[in-house]
Amino acid sequence: MEKKKIGLFAGSLRKESFSRKIANNIVKMAPESFDFKIVEIGQLPFFNQDFDDYNSDPESYIAFRKEVAELDGFIFVTPEYNRSLPAVLKNALDVASRPYGHNVWSGKPGAVISCSIGGIGGFGANHHLRQVLSYLEVYTMQQPEAYLGNITTDLFDENGNFTTERTYKFVKTFVDAYVAWFEQVTQ
């Protein structure tokens, strides 16, 4: 049986990004019948309609759109920037939703987990991202909602693994729910 390919999109480019560390932990939680992998988004120039209008898409757009098209589903791990999602993540969503009529996000199951050093765990980013995913026709898992608040470097060990069983179990519950959601949506 071919494994289901799930792309993880970490919404921060920072070297020690909490979003990236969370995504790396999620990759390790994939069940045997799934292949979770992080999809890079930092190489994409800002979306510009002229690229499509003048048939001059950068190679990074072409490769990214192809990679997203080949995925069976998505998990987005987003920090919160000014009560919304980061520009780099929004840019990736825009790039792979174009050219018009060729939205490669459409019709696939997705899920959102947000994080923040603040107490509400990226609530604003989580819901803004859900709004965009709705428009892009990503079948976004509604429950459980996942917010990781009050994140500090203490949440991760020197290898980037979660340091608390509580956090591990919380994220694992989210991943297990996504797998069940994926199987339900794709039957």
C-alpha positions in Angstrom: 0.0 0.0 0.0 1.3 3.4 -1.0 1.8 5.8 2.0 -0.3 8.9 2.1 1.9 12.0 1.7 1.3 14.8 4.1 3.1 18.1 3.8 4.0 20.0 6.9 4.3 23.8 6.5 6.2 25.7 9.2 5.3 29.3 9.2 8.5 30.7 10.5 11.9 31.0 8.8 13.9 31.7 12.0 16.8 29.3 12.5 15.5 28.2 15.9 11.8 28.4 15.0 9.4 26.9 17.4 7.1 26.2 14.5 9.8 24.2 12.8 10.6 22.3 16.0 7.0 21.4 16.5 6.8 20.3 12.8 9.9 18.1 13.3 8.2 16.5 16.3 5.1 15.9 14.3 7.0 14.2 11.5 8.1 11.6 14.0 4.5 10.9 15.0 3.4 9.7 11.5 1.7 6.3 11.5 3.2 3.6 9.3 0.7 4.2 6.4 1.6 8.0 6.2 4.7 9.9 5.2 5.0 13.3 6.9 7.5 15.7 5.5 8.3 19.3 5.9 7.8 21.4 2.8 10.1 24.4 2.4 8.5 27.8 1.8 11.3 30.3 2.4 12.7 30.1 -1.2 9.5 31.5 -2.8 9.7 35.1 -4.1 6.6 37.2 -3.1 3.6 36.3 -5.2 3.3 38.6 -8.3 0.5 38.1 -10.7 2.8 39.2 -13.5 4.7 36.0 -13.3 1.6 34.1 -14.4 0.3 36.8 -16.8 3.6 36.9 -18.7 4.4 33.2 -18.5 7.6 33.9 -16.5 7.1 31.9 -13.3 10.2 31.5 -11.2 11.5 27.9 -11.1 10.8 27.9 -7.3 7.1 28.5 -8.1 6.9 25.7 -10.6 8.7 23.2 -8.3 6.6 24.3 -5.2 3.3 23.9 -7.1 4.3 20.5 -8.3 5.3 19.4 -4.8 2.1 20.6 -3.2 0.0 19.0 -6.0 1.6 15.6 -5.3 0.6 15.8 -1.6 -2.4 14.0 -0.2 -2.9 16.4 2.7 -1.4 19.2 4.8 -0.6 20.2 8.4 0.2 23.9 9.0 2.2 24.9 12.0 2.0 28.6 12.4 3.3 31.2 14.8 1.4 34.3 15.3 2.7 37.6 14.0 0.7 40.7 15.0 -2.5 38.6 15.6 -2.3 36.9 12.2 -0.4 34.4 10.1 3.2 35.2 8.9 3.7 36.6 5.4 5.9 33.7 4.3 3.0 31.2 5.0 0.4 33.4 3.3 2.8 33.8 0.3 3.1 30.0 0.0 -0.7 29.6 0.0 -1.0 32.3 -2.7 1.7 30.8 -4.9 0.2 27.3 -5.0 -3.3 28.6 -5.5 -2.4 30.2 -8.9 -2.5 30.6 -11.8 -6.3 31.1 -11.5 -8.1 27.9 -11.9 -5.1 25.8 -10.9 -5.3 25.8 -7.1 -3.3 22.7 -6.0 -4.5 23.0 -2.4 -8.1 22.3 -3.3 -10.0 19.3 -2.1 -7.4 17.9 0.3 -7.6 17.5 4.1 -5.7 19.9 6.3 -5.2 20.9 9.9 -3.8 23.8 11.8 -1.7 24.0 14.9 -0.6 27.4 16.2 2.0 28.5 18.7 3.0 31.6 20.5 5.2 32.8 23.3 1.9 34.5 24.5 -0.8 32.8 26.6 -3.4 32.4 23.9 -1.2 30.2 21.7 -1.6 31.9 18.4 -5.4 32.0 18.3 -5.5 34.9 15.8 -3.1 33.3 13.4 -4.9 30.0 13.7 -8.2 31.5 12.8 -6.9 33.8 10.0 -5.2 30.8 8.5 -8.4 28.8 8.7 -10.2 31.6 6.8 -7.7 31.4 4.0 -7.8 27.6 3.9 -11.6 27.7 3.6 -11.4 29.9 0.5 -8.8 27.6 -1.0 -11.1 24.6 -0.4 -8.8 22.8 2.0 -11.0 20.5 4.1 -9.8 21.8 7.4 -10.2 19.7 10.6 -12.4 21.5 13.0 -11.6 19.6 16.2 -9.5 19.3 18.2 -8.3 22.9 17.8 -4.6 23.1 18.7 -2.9 26.1 20.3 0.5 25.9 22.0 0.9 28.9 24.2 3.6 30.3 26.5 6.3 28.6 24.4 9.9 29.0 25.6 13.1 27.3 24.6 12.6 25.0 27.7 9.8 23.2 25.7 12.5 21.6 23.6 15.7 19.7 24.4 19.1 20.2 22.6 17.8 17.9 19.8 14.5 19.8 19.3 12.4 17.1 21.0 9.6 18.0 23.4 10.7 18.0 27.0 7.4 17.4 28.6 5.1 14.3 28.2 2.1 16.6 28.5 3.1 18.5 25.3 4.0 15.3 23.5 0.6 13.8 24.3 -1.3 17.0 23.4 0.4 17.1 19.9 0.1 13.4 19.4 -3.7 13.6 20.1 -3.9 16.3 17.5 -1.9 14.2 15.0 -4.0 11.1 15.7 -7.2 13.2 15.2 -5.8 14.5 11.9 -5.1 10.9 10.6 -8.6 9.9 11.5 -10.0 13.1 9.9 -7.9 12.4 6.8 -9.2 8.8 6.5 -12.8 10.0 7.0 -12.5 12.8 4.4 -10.7 10.7 1.7 -13.0 7.6 1.8 
